[in-house]
């Protein structure tokens, strides 16, 4: 009888431990959605990776669970695999009055730069890299194959205007990026260029 009781107690303890572990795992998993992770304190998201077609959905799911997020710390974002989703995600972040911060040794490029610009306040640490280039249609055509003012340029220009750039600032920055390097290459912006195009707000 005592041996049966010991087994039952052991099972109860084991079940309790497993239950707590599962609860902890669920809590941790809820903090991670795709390239986004909510850090302790629930006010900061760390972002690390390429923006994809599921990134807007991932962000919305995370924000619904952690609505006190105020800042997105970007570790590395080389760009986007889905430009349309990237612009929608970036517009969403801006509308929520969230700040963006490029961490020490952080890197943003291509669509990652567009996302960084969504921040109400945009700051950066030390030894950061910001890269721009022309977009492509996935085939032989690039942004520079279309004349200035073409409708294919408008989604990007309109996005910059929606996050606070003037028409002139939006056009200046956009045409700078697509002429800075072809789609298969990258131009790492100089400190002077970063200041000229108002990438950092402070």
N, C-alpha and C positions, 0 to 999 in steps of 0.2 A: 504493500500500500504506500509506504514511504517512497519507494522507487518510482511509482507512478506519479506521486505528487511532485517529486523532483523533476520528472520529465515535463509535467504540465507547467511548472514554474519556469523551467528553461525555455519552453516553447513560448510562453507569455512574454518573457524578457526579450527573446530573439525577435518575436513579431513586433514588439514595441520599438526595438532598435531599427528594424527594417522599415517600419512605418515612418519613423523620424527621418531616416535617411532618404526615403522616397519623397517626403515632404520637402526636405532640403534640396533634393535634386530638382523637384518641380519648381521651387522658388528660383533656383539658379537658372534653370532653363527659360523661365519666363523673363529673365533679364537679358536674354540673348535672342536676337532675331536677325538672322542673316549677318550683315556686316556691322550691326549695331549691338552694343552692350551697355546696359544701364549700370553705372558704378554705385558703390555704396553711398548712401545719402540721397539717392534717387533724383538728383538735380542735374546730373551730368551723364551724357551718353558718350561712349568712346566709339569712334568709327574707324574701321580698318578693312579696306578691300575695295574692289571694283563695284560700282553701282550697276545693278542688273534689273531685269524686268520685274523682279519680286521686291525690290528695295522699298518702293512706296508702301506696299502692303505690309512689309516687315516693320517699317517705321511707324505706320499708323497703329499697328497692333501693340507695339511697345509703348507708344505715347498714350494709348488708351489705358494701359495698365499703370503708367508712371507719368501722370499729367503735370507733375511739378518740374519736369526737365527744363532747364534754363540755358544750357550750353551743350554744344556738340564739340568734343575734342577729336580732332582728326589726326590719326597716327600716319596713315598712308591711304591715298585714294588716287590710283593711276588714271582714273577716268570712268567712263560708263560704256556698257555694252548696249544700252538702250537710251538714246538721247531724249526721246519723248518722255519716258519715265523719269529721267534725271531732272528735266525742267519742271515736271509736275511735283516731284519730291522737293526740289529746291524752293519752289513757290510756296509749298505747304509749310516748310520750315520757316520761311520768312513771315508768313501770315501768322504763325504761332509766336512771333517775337522772340525767337531763339537766337542766341549768339553762337558764333563759330570760332574755334581756336585751333590753329595749327601747332601741334605739339613740338617740343624740341626734337630736332632731327627728323621732323615730319616732311612729307612730300605730297603735293597735289599736282595733278596734271590733267590737261584736257577737260573733260566733264567734271573732274574733281575740283577744278578752279571755279567753274560755274556754281557748283554746290557750295563751296566755301563762301562765295559772294552772297549767298542767301542770308547770312548772319546779320542781325541788326547791328551788333558790334562784331567786328572782325579783328582778331588779334593773332599773334604768332609768337612762338618761342624762338630759340636760337638755332642756327644751322639748318634753316628750312629751305626747301626748294619748291618753286612754283613754275610749272611748265605749260606752255601753250603751243597750239598748232592748228592747222586747218582740219576741218571735219571732212569725212568722205561719205559717200552713199553706200559704202561696202563693196563698191565695184571700182570702176575707172574714174568716176567723177569726184571732184573735190570742190570745196566751197569756192575756191578761186576760179573755178570754171564758169561761175555764174557772175553776171555783171553787178556792180554796185546798185543797190535798190531792188534786186530781184526778190521775189516772194520767198525764196528758200532761205534768205538771210533773216527774214522777219521774226521767226520764233525766238531766236537768240536775242536779237535787238529788243524785241518787246519784253522778253524776260528781264533784261537788264533794267529797262525802264520801270518794270513792275516792282523791282526791289530798291528803287530810289535813284537810279541814274537819270540824268537828263537825257533828252533825245541825242544831243551832241556827244555826251559822255558815252552813251551806249554804243553809238555808231563808231566813235573813235576806238573804243576798246575792242569791239567786235572785229572791225577790219584790221586792227593791229594783230589780233590773235591769228586770223586766218592767213595773213601774209607773213607772219613771223617764221613759220616753218611748214613744210608740206605734211600731209597726214601721216606719212610713214616716218617722220622725224619729229623732233621736239626742240623748242626754244626755251631755255631756262631764263626767266626774266631777271633783269638786273635790278638793283636797288632803286635806281633812278626810274625805271619803267614801273616798278611797283608803286612808287610815289605818284608818278604822272597819272596813272589810271585808277588811283584811289582804292587800291585793293585792301589796305589796312585802314581801319577807321580811327585809331587813336593817334 
